[in-house]
């Protein structure tokens, strides 16, 4: 540090081995920091001779160290894996995360875009509905860069986004089931307005029809949740042309298929093969363990933050980044039952 320059929060953070927001918490008397960390910060403060500066300057410095992550929920495995990937890159870049929750069906007093603008966000990763045209203009006026993570709906292709190769994953599921001899199949998609859902189901249907152009492929919607998938799966399995295999477009819905099958006295995979999508923790813990299409959720989060940091630095980025999926074969797929 130059002797002609006044010490800053960054200097304290560097000496203490913590982030700038953590230094601010300690100096403001917050109790959500460990005793050992507080001691290191106070020692570093004394070592560099730091003096408090006006709060506006501190606020601006702290804001530069924060990244917003807008999520629909934090209680499921998908969100946890996404946060883990984002956090890895954030830690390596000396950044902290601010998580903004957008609860489906709730009527918040302010939209997530307004909340970002209100606290002068320096950049956001958005894993919920993409911003409307009006919200996009608001973000642009506030100079808030953002990256969409597997956006719902049909995304604005001019907005940067990161996601999985969903169509290819659906196609891989079709190839697997066909190779096991299945010809009576069905799809439980998430939401008719979701791009992810359409691509996964579309890849699956295309893969089946490459071999069986006239195949009948019932498609129903489970809205991404286990309970709804259980209901629609029960309807499929009680119908006159019961499928011998089902692709569910996420693992939660695949586990709902398990519940419906068990209630009807059907065994997985002896009577019904099931394939999911995501490879969340629950997939490998299911009985039997679930065959699924792994999307690299943590890697998607990490790639999204790297793209956002490039945006913040004024670098050009690819408007759409897709990471490869992987077929994970476990015990939920077998040959169809003999008549």
Number of C-alpha atoms within 10 A of each C-alpha: 9 6 6 6 7 12 18 19 25 16 19 26 21 15 16 22 16 17 20 26 23 22 26 19 15 20 15 9 10 11 10 10 13 9 11 8 16 21 13 19 25 16 15 21 22 12 14 16 13 16 11 10 10 7 9 9 10 16 12 12 17 20 19 16 17 20 24 18 24 22 21 15 17 15 8 12 16 19 18 15 20 23 20 17 20 25 20 16 19 20 13 8 13 16 20 21 16 13 16 18 14 18 12 9 6 7 9 9 8 10 13 19 19 14 13 20 17 11 9 15 22 21 24 26 24 24 23 22 19 21 20 11 10 9 15 16 12 16 20 12 10 15 15 19 20 28 26 26 29 26 21 17 17 13 17 15 9 9 16 21 28 26 24 22 20 28 21 20 27 30 20 21 32 27 17 17 25 19 12 13 13 21 19 18 25 24 25 27 26 25 18 14 11 18 18 24 25 21 20 28 28 19 20 26 26 16 22 24 14 12 13 13 11 9 14 14 17 14 16 19 20 26 19 20 17 19 18 17 28 23 15 20 29 21 14 22 20 14 10 8 10 15 23 24 27 29 29 33 33 27 29 25 30 30 25 23 33 27 19 23 20 13 12 11 9 15 15 23 20 15 18 24 28 26 33 29 29 24 24 24 13 15 22 16 10 14 13 16 16 30 26 31 26 21 23 22 27 20 21 24 28 22 22 29 27 18 24 25 21 14 18 15 9 10 10 9 13 11 15 16 18 14 16 13 22 19 20 17 16 15 17 23 25 22 18 20 13 6 3
